Amino acid sequence: MKRLQYDRYGGPEVMRLAEFEPPRPGPDEVLVRVRAAASNALDWKMRNGEMKLMTGRSFPRAMGHDFAGVVEAVGAGVTRLKAGDAVLGRARFRQAGAFAEMVTAPEKAVVLKPVDLSYEQAAALPTVGVTAYQATAEIRPGQAVFVNGYLGGVGRAAAQFAQARGASVAGSCRNPAADEAHEIGVEPVVGFGFDPAALAERFDLVLDTPGMLTFAAARTLLKPGGTIVDIVPNPAKMIRSALPGPFRAMMGRPVTADLEEVARTLRLPIARTVPLTEVIPALTELEREQRPKSGKLVIAMAGS
Ligand SMILES: NC(=O)c1ccc[n+]([C@@H]2O[C@H](COP(=O)([O-])OP(=O)(O)OC[C@H]3O[C@@H](n4cnc5c(N)ncnc54)[C@H](OP(=O)(O)O)[C@@H]3O)[C@@H](O)[C@H]2O)c1
């Protein structure tokens, strides 16, 4: 079996395809033959060592979290899934390993794949979908949401969920003049360098997907009683989040019902699909490029 892994923290040059022996699934785990996997910013943040306080110093480390495939085997305590089921899911945060021909994941982070979704479409959903679903959970019909970076993975998902919950959605993207910026019903659309004063006190929720708004800018956008959700936590943001006030730093949690809802309702564009043999140049290019992304990078396994 092949997988993408690295032997030390570092840039794209540390990635390599290697043979590995898939582990037997633990009692609460499923072993999945991967048909497609999808990349997230988390993949290279972990590989760069940005999270080494949490990820530790044991190597080699496998890459990739989001996958879709077919259950090969289940642990003794697994009741909801069985061998042969078509599924989508997310590998454990520290363990990763979705950019591989086989991956293990906890049962609670794996759900049945709807028949109308291809494996590629399904693999694109778990991380960004569940995060966006949970970030928009408190939205009520008639409310107004500002999504900073709404053409990214979490941003597109959050715009869809907020609209489905009956909210109006405004947001920022790199190029507000592009046709794509106006195709998903986000209005008004502003550039990254927008003046918050022009949109003062208009929003019940400000969702900062790249975590780049200053607190003052985000607070300017908020209606009284509104909430700021930032999904790129750091120690200072965690402290602010624990204090009374509108600011919340958030991490997506593996909740089975949320992933089921994501699989049922969310659809995201795929920008590019590559085979596992081309994953290293494709990830390297994606990581280094600073241009608008038109969707997810998906890795399709041989035979899928
Ligand atoms: N807390 C959690 O549980 C959780 C879950 C998922 C992701 N995340 C984190 O959330 C972040 C976004 O994830 P993602 O998957 O949505 O990434 P993504 O697909 O790369 O999207 C990021 C978006 O932010 C935009 N952006 C870049 N610079 C910006 C700026 N100065 N102002 C406003 N927007 C800007 C990007 O635009 P361009 O494409 O034009 O560059 C892109 O649309 C990542 O840091 C990721 O690690 C956290």
The ligand as an ORCA input file, in Angstrom:
! r2SCAN-3c Opt
* xyz 0 1
  N     -10.771     25.566     13.233
  C     -11.024     24.553     12.419
  O     -11.601     23.532     12.819
  C     -10.651     24.683     10.970
  C     -11.232     23.843     10.019
  C     -10.915     24.022      8.669
  C      -9.989     25.012      8.313
  N      -9.421     25.763      9.283
  C      -8.477     26.824      8.933
  O      -9.245     27.855      8.362
  C      -8.507     28.500      7.341
  C      -9.353     28.481      6.061
  O      -9.519     27.138      5.651
  P     -10.062     26.820      4.193
  O     -10.065     25.359      4.049
  O     -11.291     27.586      3.934
  O      -8.854     27.432      3.338
  P      -8.878     27.970      1.835
  O      -9.752     27.105      1.013
  O      -7.451     28.142      1.469
  O      -9.606     29.364      1.960
  C      -9.018     30.476      2.562
  C      -9.709     31.698      1.994
  O      -9.198     32.857      2.621
  C      -8.935     33.798      1.585
  N      -7.966     34.796      2.006
  C      -6.624     34.823      1.792
  N      -6.115     35.972      2.289
  C      -7.155     36.671      2.807
  C      -7.283     37.933      3.444
  N      -6.237     38.718      3.672
  N      -8.511     38.339      3.844
  C      -9.596     37.563      3.646
  N      -9.545     36.346      3.040
  C      -8.329     35.922      2.640
  C      -8.459     32.944      0.435
  O      -8.534     33.658     -0.791
  P      -7.586     33.237     -2.031
  O      -8.029     31.848     -2.438
  O      -7.882     34.273     -3.042
  O      -6.187     33.246     -1.519
  C      -9.469     31.810      0.498
  O     -10.666     32.160     -0.131
  C      -7.183     27.750      7.220
  O      -6.211     28.454      7.954
  C      -7.466     26.416      7.880
  O      -6.316     25.824      8.449
  C      -9.731     25.648     10.580
*
